[in-house]
Amino acid sequence: MQATAYTYDPESRSGQVLLDDGTPVPFDAAAFDAGGLRLLRPGQRVRIETAADSDAGDPDTGTGRRITLVTLQTF
């Protein structure tokens, strides 16, 4: 899946990406580290991978996604 880097904090190595529909989705240091990046700038196109997360999304259904990997989009 593709997204656009929205925010990034180099101290915590976490931030947010914007999905193509404009939805902001947070990522943690583990997802950033999995991609092998050293820095992320707002506006960069990135590739993300997600996994099911019972703590995200609708609490009644337990459906949600969390980002497990953030890396640069390559063509």
C-alpha positions in Angstrom: 0.0 0.0 0.0 1.2 3.5 -0.7 1.0 6.6 1.4 2.6 10.0 1.9 4.8 10.9 4.9 2.9 13.5 7.0 4.9 13.8 10.3 8.1 12.3 11.6 9.9 12.7 15.0 13.5 11.6 14.7 13.9 11.2 18.5 11.1 8.7 18.8 11.4 7.4 15.2 7.6 7.6 14.9 5.1 9.7 13.0 2.1 9.6 10.7 1.4 8.9 7.1 -1.5 10.1 5.0 -3.3 7.4 3.0 -4.4 8.4 -0.5 -7.9 9.2 0.8 -6.4 11.7 3.3 -6.7 9.5 6.4 -3.8 10.0 8.8 -2.4 6.7 10.2 0.3 6.6 12.9 3.4 4.4 12.9 5.8 3.5 15.7 9.5 3.1 15.9 9.3 -0.7 15.2 7.6 0.0 11.8 10.1 2.7 10.9 13.1 0.5 11.9 11.7 -2.4 9.8 12.0 -0.3 6.7 15.7 0.4 7.1 15.3 4.2 6.8 17.4 6.8 8.6 15.2 9.8 7.9 11.7 10.6 6.6 10.6 14.0 5.3 7.0 15.2 5.0 5.7 14.8 1.5 7.8 11.7 0.6 5.9 8.8 -1.0 6.3 5.7 1.1 5.3 2.1 0.9 3.6 0.7 4.0 2.6 -2.8 5.2 -0.1 -3.3 7.7 -1.4 -6.0 10.0 -4.6 -6.6 11.9 -4.7 -4.8 15.3 -7.5 -5.4 17.8 -6.6 -2.1 19.5 -7.1 0.0 16.4 -10.2 0.8 14.4 -13.7 0.2 15.7 -13.5 -0.9 19.3 -16.9 -2.8 19.0 -15.7 -5.0 16.1 -12.0 -5.1 16.9 -11.2 -4.4 13.3 -8.3 -2.2 12.6 -4.9 -2.0 11.0 -1.5 -1.0 12.3 1.5 -0.1 10.2 4.3 -2.7 10.5 6.7 -1.3 7.9 7.5 2.1 6.4 9.9 2.4 3.5 10.5 4.5 0.5 8.3 3.9 -2.5 10.4 2.7 -5.5 9.3 2.2 -9.0 
